[in-house]
């Protein structure tokens, strides 16, 4: 089976965090990767993602990936958001997958499927 670019089988959160840390270290960026700065950068990148969808109708937003140029922009902004989030988790010692799993557990308790509160 041929792998598409960006579709490598060996991708894990830990490996991506290591690549991001190595990338920053090679450029001596660690002093700038404080939690405050990473959160600010995350917010900026999330806003850039919002900007793509800002004036679209719900129907247009559902079809956003059909246009190759827009799809590329969306994909890049999603990658930027994820990169900053993973870097923030690395700096703060948060296991992103465990945090999400625990949050889903809490949400399942708070919002039961039966609609009971």
FENCORZI-V390880 format. One record per residue. N is the residue number from 1. RES is the residue in one letter. PHI is phi in whole degrees, 0 to 359 (* if undefined). Layout:
BEGIN
((N:RES:PHI) (N:RES:PHI))
END
This chain:
BEGIN
((1:X:*) (2:X:277) (3:X:271) (4:X:283) (5:X:304) (6:X:79) (7:X:240) (8:X:290) (9:X:286) (10:X:270) (11:X:286) (12:X:222) (13:X:301) (14:X:299) (15:X:294) (16:X:294) (17:X:298) (18:X:296) (19:X:298) (20:X:296) (21:X:295) (22:X:295) (23:X:300) (24:X:294) (25:X:297) (26:X:296) (27:X:249) (28:X:56) (29:X:267) (30:X:307) (31:X:299) (32:X:269) (33:X:269) (34:X:276) (35:X:306) (36:X:301) (37:X:293) (38:X:292) (39:X:295) (40:X:298) (41:X:296) (42:X:300) (43:X:297) (44:X:299) (45:X:294) (46:X:297) (47:X:294) (48:X:295) (49:X:292) (50:X:301) (51:X:303) (52:X:297) (53:X:265) (54:X:312) (55:X:252) (56:X:279) (57:X:286) (58:X:304) (59:X:293) (60:X:296) (61:X:295) (62:X:290) (63:X:254) (64:X:301) (65:X:279) (66:X:285) (67:X:269) (68:X:303) (69:X:294) (70:X:290) (71:X:301) (72:X:296) (73:X:297) (74:X:299) (75:X:300) (76:X:297) (77:X:291) (78:X:300) (79:X:298) (80:X:297) (81:X:299) (82:X:296) (83:X:300) (84:X:292) (85:X:296) (86:X:295) (87:X:294) (88:X:298) (89:X:299) (90:X:298) (91:X:294) (92:X:268) (93:X:74) (94:X:262) (95:X:275) (96:X:301) (97:X:291) (98:X:294) (99:X:297) (100:X:294) (101:X:300) (102:X:294) (103:X:293) (104:X:298) (105:X:303) (106:X:297) (107:X:293) (108:X:297) (109:X:286) (110:X:289) (111:X:233) (112:X:297) (113:X:298) (114:X:288) (115:X:90) (116:X:284) (117:X:249))
END
